[in-house]
């Protein structure tokens, strides 16, 4: 226990008056202000982020393995039937069944992407190094975070977030 009554953290120093960061997006673990982009324990100054780009992450490993194993088994059965001469003795129904089973890997790919779609990823450069800034399975949340970060970069590029009407000197007629 600390002497000031707080349990684990020292008291925060008060921020200078008149300087409040513009909050553009805030959800648990994700904060975008006019000055910083914070995801979990990682935090980057907006002014140091360049070359933002979005992409999709890798496919689910379980779905990829299922497709590979299924395709290998179907290919193995086809090769076995070809070498044993069993393809000439098959009926039309057996050929239809083989064709249907041959489409199983394609069905697994489609179901795997529907069941566990690839994550949306936001990449950028920070001090010359390409960094994964943010990743999400939720398309809506990803879009909101990306737009907030773009607005923050535009604000930093144009000199901050001061209110243009408050900063302007109003015109007054001469009397």
N, C-alpha and C positions, 0 to 999 in steps of 0.2 A: 504494500500500500504506500502510495506517495504522500508527501506532506500536504499537497494541495487538495487531497480528497479524491483524485482520479485513480482508477484501479490499474490501468495498464499504460496509458499514453500520457506524455507530458502535456501541459496546457498549450493550446495553439496560440501563436502570436497573432495579434489582431492585424487585419489587412489595412493598408493605408486607406484613408478616407478618400472617396471620389474615384477609386479604381475598383470597379467590379467587373469581373469577366462576363462576357455575354454568353449565356447558356443556350446552346443550340439543340442539344439532345441529351437526355439523361434517363437511363434505365439502369437497373442493378448491374453493376460491373462495366457499364459503358457510359462515358461522359465526353461530350464534345462541347468545348467552349471556343471562344474567339482566339484563345491563346494555346490551348492544349487539347490533344486527343488521347483519352485514357481508356484502355481496355484491360480489365483485370488489374494486374500489377504492372503492366507496361504503360508508359506514358511518353508521348512525343510532342515536342513543340510544333505548332502548326507551321511556323515559318521555315522549319527544317524539312518538311515533307514535300517531296517533288515527285513528278511522274506517276501519279496515281493511275491504277488500272484495275479492272475487275476481271475475274475469270471464274471458272468452275473447278472445283477440286476433283480428286480422283474418285473413281467409282468405288462402291462398297466392295471390300475385299472378299467377303463371303459370297456375294453374287458373282464376282469374277471367277472365284474358285469353282463354284457350282457349274458355270458355263464351261470352263476348261475341262473339268472331270466328265461332264455329260458329253461334250463333243468328242473327247478322247475315247469314251466307251462306245459311242455310236460309230466312230471311225474304226475302232478295233473290231466291232461286230461286222462291219462292212468288208474289211480286209479279210477276216476269217471266212466269211461266206464266199468271197471272191476266190480265195485259194482252194477251198474245198469243193468248188463247183456247185455250191448250194444255190447260187443266184439263178441258175437255169431251171431249177426244180421248184422255185417259189411260185405261188399262185398270185393272181392279181390283187387279192385282199392282203396278202403278205407284203406286196410292193407298196400298197397304200399305207399299211401300218408302218413300214420302214420310212416312208416319206413323211408321215405325221411325226414319228419319233425324231426324225432328222430336223424338224422345226423346233424341237424342244429347247435347244440352246438359245434360239432367237426369243422364244417365249420367256425363258429365264432372264435374258438381258432386259426385256421390257418390264417384267415384273420387279426385277431388282432395282431398276431406276425409279420405278413408281413407289416401291416399298421404302427404299432408302436412297433418295436422290443425292447427287453430288452436292457438296456444300458450295455456297457462294463465297468467293474470296476477294478481299481488297488488298492489293499489293501497292507498295510505294517505295520510293528511295528515301532513306534517312542517312545523311552524311555519306553519300556515295554507295551505300550498301542496300540491296533490295531486301525488303522486309515484308513479311506477311503481317499486315496491320490488323485485319479483322476477318473472321470467318463465321458464317452462320448458315443453318439449314433453312431459316425462315426468310423467304424472299422479301416480305414486307419490311421486316426489321432491317435487313441488309440495305434495302433501298433508302430507308430513312437515315441510317447512319452514313451512308455514302453521300447523300444530299447535304446532310449537316456538315460533313467534313469539307465538301466542295464550297459551301457557303462560308465556312471559316477561312478557307484558303483565299477566297475572293476578298473577304474582309481584311485579311492580313496584307494582301497585295495592294489594296486601295488605302492603306494607312490606318486601319483600325475600325472600331465600331461606334464612333461618336455619332451622335444624332445630328444629321446635316442641318435640320431646321434650327436646333438650339445653337449650333456653332455659327450659323449665318448671322450677319449683321443686318437687321431689318431695315428696309428703306423707310425713311420718314421724310415727309415733304418739308421744304423750307418755308417758314412762316415769318 
